[in-house]
Amino acid sequence: MDRIRIRGGKPLHGTIEISGAKNSALKLMAASLLTEDALVLSRAPRLRDSRFLGQLLAHLGVEVEEQAGSKLRLQAASIADPYAPYDLVRKMRASFNVLGPLIAREGRAKVSLPGGCAIGARPVNLHLEALEALGAEIELEEGYVLAKAPAGGLTGARIVFPMVSVGATEHAMLAAVLAKGETVLENCAREPEIADLAECLNAMGAKVEGAGEAEIRIEGVDRLHGAEWSVVPDRIETGTYAIAAAAAGGEVILKDALAAHNHALWRALGLAGVEVREGENSVTIKREGALKPVDIQTEPFPGFPTDTQAQFMALMTLADGASIIRETIFENRFMHVPELSRLGADIQVRGNEAVVRGPSTLRGAPVMATDLRASVSLVIAGLAAEGDTVVNRIYHLDRGFERLEDKLSACGADIVRESE
Ligand code: UD1
């Protein structure tokens, strides 16, 4: 298994090109199931997660072709069998999003339940309730969802989500675009990836309005057609490299980043004493002086994203004073704490709050990646630590960060991938 070795203490200087958003690309890939024509995604990130989903789509009968220039062509001319087996779904939760499109197009589907993951139980009740509201009959049998649409197909409905869920909002959209009549979704998640999915669906002939707001209205259409779509830049990758530059010091330009998608983070970095300059298609991050402590609380968009909580905690270990980090989205998202402590951080966890006392002099050590965003927080700590940090089990990193070590070493970081 590969690992990453970082020799810390080098400031970062240079430009990092931001890839397409993983969390958007995975839903856009699922949207390819809604039409017989080709969906061509550009700025498609080459990641383990997108390859896993590609394997599942291929199993369903989709022609999946990686093309030059970060393009991904997907064509579901026909669906071989609307069956998503456990082995292909368990590797990545977002695979579950094929359920809605399969019911909408084929009238039936059998999809494995995704199960929990390291950061929490992550149920799918809201996804299933939304599909039922559209008329799907759903049964759970031996770990599988067996779903059927009524004879006339799915029908539009008014769905009020009892809590904000990114995945359930997207899943409902993916099914409602082909339902008969109007669907109104209320209390929707407002993440930029949702607007990206809606705009791509509209480019395919769907009628979706209001994505990015709490209420989304969808007028069902009979069929969708092919389209070309450019995946929105990854705001979590953007935030991660911004925090890396703040931790290591120096000045980094994040090219293709959309500043408007990270305002909560820019505010927190500003309070920490980091300079953030927003350009039209880039953001520049500069840090020279000492870091100040900042309290944050994770929230649905436009609040501080849970997906950059671990990275920000790594940064706060270097700040001069105490900061409080409160996680409100997932119940078990502090697995990076014991690993950061191995590097010399002083962090105490009480329930969903972590108190970080800095500044710590971090010293390199072997550490273990536990989930996607937690593992990159260890890379960030390693960039600021004295000596060598070795991050093991980096398949988690490869799930969501494209060419991480190349992007960082191009800015002067001493970081290499090693094979055991
Ligand atoms: C997505 C992102 C993930 C991010 C998260 C929150 C993808 C592939 N993943 O995950 O990176 O951290 O949004 O921004 O886009 N919940 C239920 N029942 C459900 C669905 C969710 O109780 O049916 C709960 C979850 O357990 C969690 C909360 O709702 O506590 C929010 O989860 P949700 O927004 O659905 O996250 P995901 O879509 O899984």
Residues whose N, C-alpha, C, O or C-beta is under 5 A from the ligand:
A	BS01	UD1	N23 A94 R122 P123 V124 N125 L126 H127 V164 S165 V166 G167 A168 T306 D307 I329 F330
